[in-house]
Amino acid sequence: MVITVENAERIEPESIRTAMNSPYWKHEIKQAAQAELDVMNNYNVFARVILPKGRKPIQWVFKCKFENGVFAKWKARMCAKGYSL
């Protein structure tokens, strides 16, 4: 499968589960997610804790990155949505 700027939105997985079940991109997406975790661990960005009842966990967002209109790599980001203190 070829990734182009035009079809990137349709290819980008909407969840980590979808990404890990992809026969095409599983390995590359896993590497992108691990790279993001490594950077966050190096900077002590977060600590792992038990999720309280009624709270939502962080979510992964995966995007295709292009250079000069050609697919270059997968980018993974962790996002906190709907949280409160």
N, C-alpha and C positions, 0 to 999 in steps of 0.2 A: 504494500500500500504506500502510495506516495503522498506526502503531506505538502499541501500548497497553502498559500495565504487564503485562497477562496474556501477550502474545505476544512481549515484548522478548527473552526468553532464546532463543527459537527464531530470531529475526532477527539477533541479534548474531553477526557473522562470527567464525570461530575462527582465522583467519590473515589476513595481509596480502594473500595471493594471492586468497583467497575474497572479501575486502572489495573489492579492485580489479576483480573480475569481476562484482560486483553491479550489475545494471542499474538498481536503485532508489537506492542510496546511495553509489555510487562517488565522486561529487564531494564530498559532505559528509564522508565518511570520510577522503578525501585531505586536506581542509582541517583536520580534527581532528588527523591524524598530523603534518601540517606545523606546526601550532601547537605541538604537543608538542616537535618537533625544534627549533623556534625558541627556545622557553623553555630547553631543555637546552643549546643552543649559547650563549645569552646568559649562562648561569651556569657555563659550562665544565664541565659535568657529566661529559663523556666525551671520549675522543679516538678517532678511527677508526684501527684497526690491521688488519693482516692476521690473519685467524683461524687460529690454530695447528691442525694436524691433530688430530682427535679431540675438538675443542671445539665446543660448541653456540653458535650466535649468539643474540642477544637476540630476544625475541618480542614481537609487538604484541598488545595486548588492547584490544578495542573494546567500549564499553558505551553503552547508551542512557541518557540522563539525563532525568528528568521533573521538572516543577514543577507541584504540585497535581494530579498524576495525568495531566498532558498532556505529550507528548513535547516536550522543549526543545532538545536537541542531542545530537550524538555526542561521546563522550569517548574519547581514545586515550591509552594508556600503554605505555611500553616496559618489559619485564620480563626480568630475567636469571634463567634457571632452570637448575639443575644445574651451576653454575660452581664452580670451586675455584681457590685461589691457588697 
